[in-house]
Amino acid sequence: MQLLSLKFQFLCFIFPEPQLIAKSSIVLDVKPWDDETNLGDMEKMVRSIEIDGLLWGASKLVAVGYGIKKLQINCVVEDDKVILLCQFVC
């Protein structure tokens, strides 16, 4: 019985439980100045932001009114990595 207990403790030491990583899903609305703003270039600029723990997702153009559209883009962030950076930058 004691031998099984030692084996269990040894296995728990070798294979610890995986840590849960807290993630947040964020939808960003990027609004242009006017109807002549190139939203394709704007999306490229937004996606050029690279931070450890940031993953860009799908994007779409949403009509705002009077022929103006906004860029709506999804991203997933690992809270521990990205939130700390936002506290220093903001």
Order of alpha helices (4+ residues) and beta strands (2+ residues): alpha-beta-alpha-beta-beta-alpha
